[in-house]
Amino acid sequence: MKFSYLKLIILCAMFSSTFSLLAQTKVPANKNSKLKINSVATKSKSADATKSVMKLNSALDSVSYAVGVLVAGNFKSQNISLNVDMVAKGFASASQGGKLVLTEAECQNIMSTFMMKNQERQTAETAKQFLPNKEIGEKFLADNKKKDSVMITASGLQYKVIKIGTGPKPLATDKVKTHYHGTLIDGTVFDSSVQRGEPVSFPVSGVIPGWVEALQLMPVGSKWKLYIPQELAYGVRGGGQTIKPYSALVFEVELLEIEK
């Protein structure tokens, strides 16, 4: 998932409300104080104790507290911890016009990097259950490359020439029109312009790495069968419901033309 700056703006707005609540409740400074979002309660106070001392005296108090609960729930679901002291200091500096340690642009870059890395971590954790797909794909490709008709490139891409074209080869900057039929290594069809009866146009650089490489090797008019390792396909992320993480893929690709 690519990071959305709209999400960043919304997140920052939610942070502001949460920080407001923290400032109003005067969180004590403590070098070891951390908000453990993935725990049931903070170490300093139990939920019951918090109820006994916290009063919501206005609509603003209620809204601020509600935002805090929702933001905490969001971070809890992602197993993310925050340093409460830094949260409070950052809010206080920004709201009171104090000197900021980080510029707004630096804050945005930090949040963007953080969100992307966290998404990558979550994706990797989820994909662990699909590691057997990687082994199955590697075995399939190891056996497949032994066939006389199969060629292999330095990247590990395998292909078989079904029909030799006589036209020019596209560049990475070109747009091409193709017919294709895509399957998993067990033959399950996940996408096929052939079955739809309509070729597809797209930029050469806008597809998976295995396709990008193969298309630049194919003269127009060629038809190849591609055997694509998972790292040149959708890798750890997978693609849609059918293409699971670490799946090797097979495509029959016919390069019809380079579009102007």
MARGUKOL-484324 format. One record per residue (C-alpha): x, y, z. Coordinates in pm, whole numbers, padded with zeros to 5 digits, always signed. Layout:
% MARGUKOL-484324
XYZ ...
***
This chain:
% MARGUKOL-484324
+00000+00000+00000 +00132+00337-00097 +00127+00606+00170 -00161+00850+00130 -00094+01213+00219 -00468+01250+00284 -00426+00982+00549 -00130+01175+00689 -00338+01494+00713 -00621+01309+00887 -00375+01138+01121 -00210+01468+01209 -00551+01620+01281 -00632+01329+01509 -00293+01370+01677 -00374+01734+01749 -00691+01646+01935 -00513+01373+02125 -00226+01601+02218 -00478+01857+02342 -00617+01604+02583 -00268+01512+02699 -00182+01877+02759 -00503+01937+02957 -00439+01639+03179 -00078+01753+03244 +00107+01432+03178 +00406+01419+03418 +00754+01418+03267 +00922+01081+03295 +01206+00962+03078 +01076+00608+03086 +00714+00700+03023 +00576+00535+02711 +00223+00487+02594 +00196+00117+02521 -00086+00111+02271 -00078-00266+02252 -00145-00314+02623 -00476-00316+02805 -00377-00029+03033 -00075+00192+03101 +00164+00087+03372 +00108+00404+03576 -00270+00386+03624 -00538+00126+03596 -00854+00190+03398 -01057+00213+03719 -00823+00469+03870 -00845+00680+03554 -01224+00679+03573 -01214+00800+03932 -00995+01108+03864 -01095+01210+03510 -01401+01427+03459 -01537+01536+03125 -01667+01884+03201 -01750+02003+02851 -01828+01892+02499 -01468+01973+02408 -01343+01744+02685 -01566+01465+02557 -01464+01508+02194 -01095+01526+02288 -01119+01213+02500 -01314+01028+02230 -01050+01116+01970 -00780+00991+02207 -00961+00660+02249 -01005+00617+01874 -00645+00708+01793 -00520+00471+02064 -00737+00196+01920 -00590+00257+01577 -00233+00231+01706 -00320-00067+01924 -00439-00256+01618 -00097-00195+01461 +00107-00275+01776 +00260+00073+01781 +00402+00243+02093 +00437+00619+02142 +00647+00820+02385 +00393+01024+02584 +00651+01284+02690 +00745+01360+02330 +00380+01371+02226 +00302+01629+02494 +00616+01834+02424 +00552+01841+02051 +00195+01956+02102 +00294+02219+02357 +00568+02362+02135 +00341+02386+01832 +00038+02526+02014 +00228+02780+02226 +00451+02910+01948 +00767+02766+02096 +01080+02670+01906 +01025+02348+01715 +01294+02081+01709 +01161+01961+01373 +01015+02163+01087 +00670+02084+00951 +00828+01934+00640 +01053+01714+00854 +00752+01601+01059 +00567+01506+00741 +00867+01313+00609 +00909+01132+00941 +00541+01034+00948 +00548+00926+00584 +00853+00705+00641 +00710+00567+00965 +00375+00475+00808 +00540+00306+00509 +00781+00106+00726 +00498+00003+00956 +00293-00111+00658 +00590-00311+00529 +00630-00473+00871 +00263-00568+00884 +00275-00704+00530 +00580-00916+00611 +00415-01052+00926 +00099-01144+00736 +00299-01303+00455 +00485-01545+00685 +00203-01797+00654 +00260-01805+00278 +00632-01888+00288 +00559-02243+00160 +00451-02077-00167 +00807-01951-00207 +00954-02300-00174 +00695-02448-00410 +00765-02178-00669 +01141-02223-00643 +01109-02598-00697 +00879-02544-00996 +01125-02302-01156 +01425-02525-01079 +01258-02814-01262 +01124-02593-01541 +01459-02442-01638 +01593-02790-01720 +01362-02810-02022 +01542-02759-02354 +01301-02496-02483 +01321-02274-02174 +01557-01976-02166 +01665-01800-01847 +01791-01445-01793 +02037-01316-01534 +01749-01200-01313 +01599-01550-01299 +01316-01480-01544 +01238-01786-01756 +01070-01782-02096 +00985-01999-02394 +00943-01856-02743 +00614-01970-02896 +00620-01737-03196 +00907-01519-03323 +00814-01163-03417 +00991-00946-03671 +00907-00599-03542 +01105-00362-03319 +01158-00418-02949 +00987-00173-02712 +01175+00050-02469 +01086+00100-02104 +00940+00439-02200 +00706+00294-02464 +00340+00201-02442 +00245-00139-02582 -00064-00339-02672 -00066-00706-02569 -00278-01014-02534 -00199-01225-02229 -00318-01523-02028 -00201-01540-01665 -00206-01844-01436 -00060-01969-01112 +00188-02255-01146 -00098-02500-01079 -00287-02368-01382 -00539-02151-01197 -00632-01857-01422 -00625-01520-01245 -00640-01284-01543 -00672-01319-01918 -00725-01063-02192 -00755-01363-02425 -01062-01488-02239 -01209-01138-02240 -01143-01111-02612 -00987-00767-02583 -00616-00677-02585 -00476-00441-02322 -00254-00133-02358 -00018-00010-02086 +00324+00153-02033 +00609-00098-02036 +00736+00043-01706 +00393+00017-01543 +00380-00359-01488 +00555-00618-01271 +00936-00645-01309 +00919-00978-01492 +00700-00823-01760 +00911-00508-01784 +01217-00721-01858 +01046-00961-02097 +00869-00697-02306 +01197-00520-02383 +01339-00849-02515 +01040-00929-02738 +01015-00808-03100 +00663-00695-03192 +00465-00993-03321 +00626-01233-03074 +00442-01465-02841 +00628-01592-02537 +00547-01800-02234 +00691-01640-01921 +00775-01819-01598 +00816-01544-01341 +00979-01589-00997 +00785-01436-00710 +01043-01160-00658 +00983-01046-01018 +00606-01071-00974 +00407-00951-00671 +00647-01083-00408 +00560-01055-00042 +00247-00849-00107 +00066-01079-00345 -00190-00946-00590 -00561-00958-00521 -00749-01259-00389 -00597-01524-00615 -00227-01433-00622 -00103-01505-00271 +00229-01372-00134 +00542-01537-00275 +00358-01681-00577 +00551-01761-00895 +00341-01686-01204 +00306-01809-01561 +00198-01588-01852 +00148-01635-02222 +00216-01291-02369 +00168-01179-02728 +00319-00839-02812 +00084-00689-03069 +00224-00340-03122 +00411-00043-02983 +00162+00241-02957 +00252+00594-03057 
***
